[in-house]
Amino acid sequence: MGGQERSNQKRVFVTGGGSGIGLAIAQNFCGAGHQVIIAGRNKSKLEAAGHEYVEIDVTDEQSVIDGVNSAGDIDIFVANAGAAATAPALKTDRETWDQMLSVNLTSTYLCARAAIPQMVERKWGRYIVVASTAALKGYSYVGAYAAAKHGVLGWVKTLALELSKTGVTANAICPGYTDTPLVDEALEKVMAKTGKNRKDALAAFVSGNPMGRLIDPSEVAGAALWLASDAAASVNGQSITIDGGETVS
């Protein structure tokens, strides 16, 4: 590796990096020559991923602080960890509501507070949150999840404004239904509840995407790598939508 390449190498921290979109992001940054640390709660998945890793619970402030501190200097932070739960809006119990806000919204606040100050000190950094098209529109039966993801965009836009003179940017990526273990689990639940086969259950998931397919995790990973590049130095406070045109209207 030449001197110029070494100077361009960044240290990247990815939450929820053991599988799905997070793992694809980690692999993409690693393939581009960066140092990658993945974080999550499932040790076996983290070990299987083959990257440097730390075990953290993104809903626990001290766990996040300890995990970030153990990783050393972080140049690029990708807040990808999240979870979804389904229930009719008015039958969503308080426990589910609080859980969805904690793992999908509050976690991005905790991660930002832990990771961004060191970036500001070094006058360069990228804070990237993997949100969802549920941050841009409503979806039936995932009201708590959608509320949390809408909140993520407000948080990212506020960070972007306050950090605009520091060399640190904050952006979000909003993918539609993506080919991940999370969607696989959702498909299994639909099949169990409705008796549909996998093909018919999947058709319902992709019906909103004009391209008629799931998003590939590599597409989200590509957007994350671009947001961290010099080509995106002036991209700040934005939500990069990857949905095949679902939210065009």
C-alpha positions in Angstrom: 0.0 0.0 0.0 1.4 3.3 -1.0 1.9 6.4 1.2 -1.1 8.2 -0.4 -3.4 5.3 0.2 -2.3 5.0 3.8 -3.1 8.7 4.4 -6.5 8.2 2.9 -7.3 5.2 5.1 -10.0 5.9 7.6 -11.2 4.1 10.7 -14.9 3.1 10.4 -17.3 2.0 13.1 -20.5 0.2 12.0 -23.3 -0.7 14.5 -25.4 -3.7 13.6 -22.4 -4.9 11.6 -22.8 -8.6 12.1 -25.3 -9.2 9.3 -27.5 -7.6 6.6 -26.9 -4.0 5.6 -24.4 -3.4 8.4 -22.2 -6.3 7.3 -22.4 -5.2 3.6 -21.3 -1.7 4.7 -18.4 -3.1 6.7 -17.3 -5.3 3.8 -17.5 -2.4 1.3 -15.4 -0.1 3.5 -12.9 -2.9 4.1 -12.7 -3.5 0.4 -11.9 0.1 -0.2 -8.9 -0.1 2.1 -10.3 1.3 5.3 -10.0 -0.1 8.9 -13.4 -1.4 10.0 -14.8 -2.1 13.5 -18.2 -3.7 13.7 -20.4 -3.6 16.7 -23.5 -5.5 17.9 -24.9 -7.7 20.6 -24.6 -11.1 18.9 -21.1 -12.3 19.5 -21.3 -15.3 17.2 -22.4 -13.2 14.3 -19.7 -10.6 15.0 -17.0 -13.3 15.1 -18.3 -14.9 11.9 -18.2 -11.6 10.0 -14.4 -11.7 10.3 -13.8 -8.0 11.2 -12.5 -6.4 14.3 -15.5 -6.1 16.6 -16.8 -4.8 19.9 -19.9 -6.0 21.7 -22.3 -3.2 22.5 -26.0 -2.5 23.2 -26.9 0.6 21.3 -29.8 1.3 23.7 -27.4 1.5 26.7 -25.5 4.8 27.1 -22.5 3.4 29.0 -22.2 0.4 26.6 -22.1 2.8 23.7 -19.5 5.0 25.4 -17.3 2.0 26.3 -17.6 0.5 22.8 -16.7 3.8 21.1 -13.8 4.5 23.5 -12.4 1.0 23.0 -12.3 1.5 19.2 -9.8 4.4 19.3 -10.0 7.2 16.8 -13.1 6.9 14.7 -13.3 8.9 11.4 -16.6 7.4 10.0 -19.4 6.3 12.2 -22.3 4.3 10.6 -25.3 4.0 12.9 -27.0 1.1 11.3 -28.4 -1.0 14.2 -32.2 -1.1 14.3 -35.2 -3.3 14.8 -38.9 -3.5 13.7 -42.1 -4.6 15.4 -45.6 -4.8 14.0 -48.9 -3.9 15.5 -51.9 -1.8 14.6 -51.2 1.8 15.6 -53.8 2.1 18.4 -53.0 -1.4 19.7 -49.2 -0.7 20.0 -48.4 -1.2 23.6 -46.2 1.1 25.5 -43.4 -1.4 25.8 -43.2 -1.9 22.0 -43.4 1.9 21.5 -40.5 2.6 23.9 -38.5 -0.3 22.5 -38.8 1.0 18.9 -37.8 4.5 19.9 -34.9 3.3 22.0 -33.3 1.0 19.4 -34.1 3.1 16.3 -33.9 6.7 17.5 -32.4 7.1 20.9 -29.5 4.9 19.8 -28.5 7.4 17.1 -28.4 10.1 19.7 -26.3 8.0 22.1 -23.9 7.1 19.2 -23.6 10.7 18.0 -22.8 12.0 21.5 -20.1 9.3 22.0 -18.4 9.4 18.6 -18.8 12.9 17.1 -16.8 15.0 19.6 -13.6 13.3 18.7 -14.3 14.0 15.0 -14.8 17.7 15.8 -11.5 17.8 17.6 -9.8 16.4 14.5 -11.8 18.6 12.2 -13.0 15.8 10.0 -15.6 13.1 10.3 -18.7 11.4 8.8 -21.8 10.4 10.8 -24.1 8.3 8.7 -27.4 6.8 9.9 -29.2 4.0 8.1 -32.8 5.1 8.4 -35.6 3.8 6.1 -38.2 4.8 3.7 -40.4 4.6 6.8 -38.6 7.9 7.7 -40.3 9.4 4.6 -43.8 8.0 4.6 -46.2 6.0 6.7 -46.6 2.2 6.6 -49.5 0.3 8.1 -48.7 -1.7 11.3 -45.3 -0.3 12.0 -46.3 3.0 13.5 -43.7 3.0 16.3 -41.0 2.1 13.9 -42.0 4.8 11.4 -42.3 7.4 14.2 -38.7 6.6 15.3 -37.3 6.7 11.8 -39.0 10.1 11.1 -37.3 11.3 14.3 -33.9 10.1 13.0 -34.1 12.5 10.0 -34.9 15.4 12.3 -31.9 14.5 14.5 -29.6 14.1 11.5 -30.7 17.5 10.0 -30.1 19.2 13.3 -26.6 17.7 13.7 -25.8 18.7 10.1 -26.6 22.4 10.8 -24.7 22.5 14.1 -21.7 20.7 12.7 -21.5 22.6 9.4 -18.4 24.6 10.3 -16.5 21.7 11.9 -15.5 19.4 9.0 -18.0 16.8 10.2 -21.1 15.9 8.1 -24.2 14.1 9.1 -26.4 12.3 6.6 -29.0 9.5 6.5 -29.7 6.7 4.0 -33.3 5.6 3.5 -33.6 2.2 1.9 -36.8 0.5 1.0 -37.4 -3.2 1.8 -33.9 -4.7 1.6 -32.8 -8.4 1.2 -31.7 -8.9 4.8 -32.3 -11.4 7.6 -34.7 -8.8 9.1 -36.9 -9.0 6.0 -36.6 -12.8 5.9 -38.0 -12.9 9.5 -40.9 -10.6 8.4 -41.6 -12.8 5.4 -41.7 -15.9 7.7 -44.2 -14.2 10.0 -46.4 -13.3 7.0 -46.3 -16.8 5.7 -47.1 -18.3 9.1 -50.1 -15.9 9.6 -51.6 -15.9 6.1 -50.6 -19.3 4.7 -49.1 -17.6 1.7 -46.0 -19.2 0.0 -42.8 -17.3 -0.1 -43.3 -15.9 -3.6 -46.7 -14.4 -2.8 -45.5 -13.0 0.5 -42.5 -11.4 -1.1 -44.8 -9.9 -3.8 -46.6 -7.9 -1.1 -43.3 -6.6 0.2 -42.0 -5.4 -3.2 -45.3 -4.2 -4.6 -44.5 -0.6 -3.6 -41.1 -0.6 -5.4 -41.7 0.3 -9.1 -38.7 -2.0 -9.9 -40.5 -4.9 -8.3 -37.7 -6.2 -6.2 -35.9 -6.0 -2.9 -33.0 -3.6 -2.5 -29.7 -5.3 -2.4 -27.6 -4.5 0.7 -24.6 -3.7 -1.5 -26.6 -0.7 -2.9 -26.9 0.7 0.6 -23.3 0.0 1.2 -22.3 1.9 -1.9 -24.2 4.9 -0.8 -22.5 4.9 2.6 -19.0 4.6 1.0 -19.9 7.6 -1.3 -21.1 9.7 1.7 -17.8 9.1 3.3 -15.8 10.1 0.2 -14.3 13.5 -0.8 -16.9 13.6 -3.6 -19.6 14.0 -0.9 -17.8 16.6 1.2 -20.6 19.2 0.7 -23.4 16.7 1.2 -24.8 17.4 4.6 -28.1 16.9 6.3 -29.5 14.8 3.5 -31.5 11.6 3.2 -30.3 9.4 0.4 -33.2 7.4 -0.7 -32.7 3.9 -2.2 -36.1 2.5 -3.0 -36.5 2.0 -6.8 -38.8 5.0 -7.0 -41.3 4.0 -4.2 -41.3 7.5 -2.6 -41.2 9.5 -5.9 -44.9 10.5 -5.6 
